[in-house]
Amino acid sequence: MKDNFTSLSVEELKKEIQSSSEEVRKARFQYGVTRSLENPKQIRNHKKRIAQALTAIREKELVAEGKLKKIAPKVGKPIPEAKPAKGKKK
Protein backbone atom coordinates (compact mmCIF):
# COMPACT_ATOMS: atom_id res chain seq x y z
CA MET A 1 0.00 0.00 0.00
CA LYS A 2 1.31 3.40 -0.94
CA ASP A 3 1.73 5.87 1.89
CA ASN A 4 -0.01 9.19 1.62
CA PHE A 5 2.64 11.72 2.61
CA THR A 6 0.63 14.69 1.35
CA SER A 7 -1.68 14.57 4.36
CA LEU A 8 1.19 14.78 6.87
CA SER A 9 2.61 18.03 8.21
CA VAL A 10 6.19 19.10 7.57
CA GLU A 11 7.23 18.21 11.12
CA GLU A 12 5.73 14.72 10.80
CA LEU A 13 7.53 14.28 7.48
CA LYS A 14 10.85 15.28 9.07
CA LYS A 15 10.28 12.73 11.85
CA GLU A 16 9.55 10.10 9.20
CA ILE A 17 12.80 10.96 7.40
CA GLN A 18 14.76 10.77 10.63
CA SER A 19 13.31 7.39 11.64
CA SER A 20 13.78 5.92 8.16
CA SER A 21 17.38 7.16 8.07
CA GLU A 22 18.02 5.43 11.38
CA GLU A 23 16.49 2.22 10.03
CA VAL A 24 18.70 2.40 6.92
CA ARG A 25 21.76 2.87 9.12
CA LYS A 26 20.86 -0.15 11.27
CA ALA A 27 20.03 -2.32 8.26
CA ARG A 28 23.29 -1.43 6.51
CA PHE A 29 25.23 -2.37 9.62
CA GLN A 30 23.40 -5.67 9.95
CA TYR A 31 23.87 -6.48 6.28
CA GLY A 32 27.46 -5.31 5.94
CA VAL A 33 29.05 -6.42 9.18
CA THR A 34 27.05 -9.23 10.69
CA ARG A 35 25.27 -10.53 7.55
CA SER A 36 22.22 -11.18 9.71
CA LEU A 37 19.68 -9.03 7.84
CA GLU A 38 16.68 -11.18 6.91
CA ASN A 39 15.36 -8.93 4.15
CA PRO A 40 17.96 -6.79 2.32
CA LYS A 41 15.16 -4.97 0.47
CA GLN A 42 14.42 -3.14 3.71
CA ILE A 43 17.27 -0.77 2.85
CA ARG A 44 15.76 0.08 -0.54
CA ASN A 45 12.25 0.45 0.90
CA HIS A 46 13.38 2.87 3.61
CA LYS A 47 15.39 4.91 1.10
CA LYS A 48 12.27 5.19 -1.05
CA ARG A 49 10.25 6.37 1.95
CA ILE A 50 12.88 9.05 2.60
CA ALA A 51 12.71 10.22 -1.02
CA GLN A 52 8.91 10.32 -0.96
CA ALA A 53 8.91 12.36 2.25
CA LEU A 54 11.49 14.80 0.87
CA THR A 55 9.43 15.20 -2.29
CA ALA A 56 6.29 15.92 -0.26
CA ILE A 57 8.16 18.56 1.77
CA ARG A 58 9.44 20.21 -1.42
CA GLU A 59 5.95 20.23 -2.93
CA LYS A 60 4.59 21.91 0.20
CA GLU A 61 7.33 24.57 -0.03
CA LEU A 62 6.55 25.26 -3.68
CA VAL A 63 2.82 25.51 -3.01
CA ALA A 64 3.50 27.98 -0.20
CA GLU A 65 5.64 30.09 -2.55
CA GLY A 66 3.05 29.86 -5.32
CA LYS A 67 5.54 28.35 -7.77
CA LEU A 68 3.97 24.95 -8.21
CA LYS A 69 2.06 24.59 -11.45
CA LYS A 70 -0.25 21.77 -12.29
CA ILE A 71 1.08 20.01 -15.37
CA ALA A 72 -1.39 18.44 -17.76
CA PRO A 73 -0.65 14.86 -18.75
CA LYS A 74 0.96 14.37 -22.14
CA VAL A 75 -1.31 13.26 -24.92
CA GLY A 76 0.53 10.60 -26.83
CA LYS A 77 0.14 9.28 -30.33
CA PRO A 78 -2.43 6.56 -30.82
CA ILE A 79 -1.08 3.06 -30.60
CA PRO A 80 -0.53 1.64 -34.10
CA GLU A 81 -2.23 -1.60 -34.98
CA ALA A 82 -0.14 -4.75 -34.86
CA LYS A 83 1.48 -5.76 -38.12
CA PRO A 84 1.28 -9.37 -39.24
CA ALA A 85 4.35 -11.43 -38.41
CA LYS A 86 6.87 -11.93 -41.18
CA GLY A 87 7.78 -15.44 -42.07
CA LYS A 88 6.92 -18.34 -44.28
CA LYS A 89 3.41 -18.53 -45.55
CA LYS A 90 1.81 -21.94 -45.61
N, C-alpha and C positions, 0 to 999 in steps of 0.2 A: 504494500500500500504506500502510495506516495504521500509524504508529509506536506502539510499545508503551512509553509513558513510565512505566507503573506498575512495570516491572521495574528501572528505573534508581534510583540513590541520589539523595539530595537534592543532593549536591555535583555529580554528573554532570548533573542537571537545571539547576543554576545555570550550569554551563559551557555547556550547550545554549542557555540563554536569552542568555547573553553573546555567543556566536558568532552566533546568529540576529539579535540586535540590531545587531551590527556589519555583518552582511550587508544588513539593511534600510537602515542608514545609507549604505552604499556604493551600493546600488541606487537609493535616492532621489537621491543626488548624480548618478549616471549618467543617470537619467531626467530630472531637473529641470534640470540645467545643460548637460550635453553631449548629451542626447537620443540616447545611444548604447546604451541598454539594449535587448537583444534581446527579452527576455520580461518585460513589466511585471507579470505575475502573480507574479513572484518575490517582490515586496514583500508581496503578500497572503499567499502561502504561508508566508513566514518569520514574519509576524505571527501566523498561525494556530499555528505551531509554538511560538511564545513563549506564547501563551494556553494551549495544551495543557500545556506544561511547568509554567506557573504553577498550573494547575488540579491537576495531579498533586502538586505540592508542598503545596498547601492540603489536599488529601485526606489526604496522609500526616500533616500536622499534626493534623487532626481525628481521625484514627484513633489517634494517639499520646495525644491528650487524652481519648479515649473518647466523643467527641461525635458521631461519624458514625453515622447510622442507615441501615440498608438500607431503601429505600423500595420497596414493592411496586408493580408496574406497574398503571396504571389499567385497570379493566375497563370498556370502553365499551359503548354500546348496540349491538345487532345492526344490521347494515346493512340498511336497508329494500330491498325488491325494487323493481326499476325499474318506473316507471309507463309505460303506453303513451304514445307521442307524440301530442300534440294536433294536429289538422289536418283536412284534408278527407278524408272517407272515400270510397273509390271503389266 
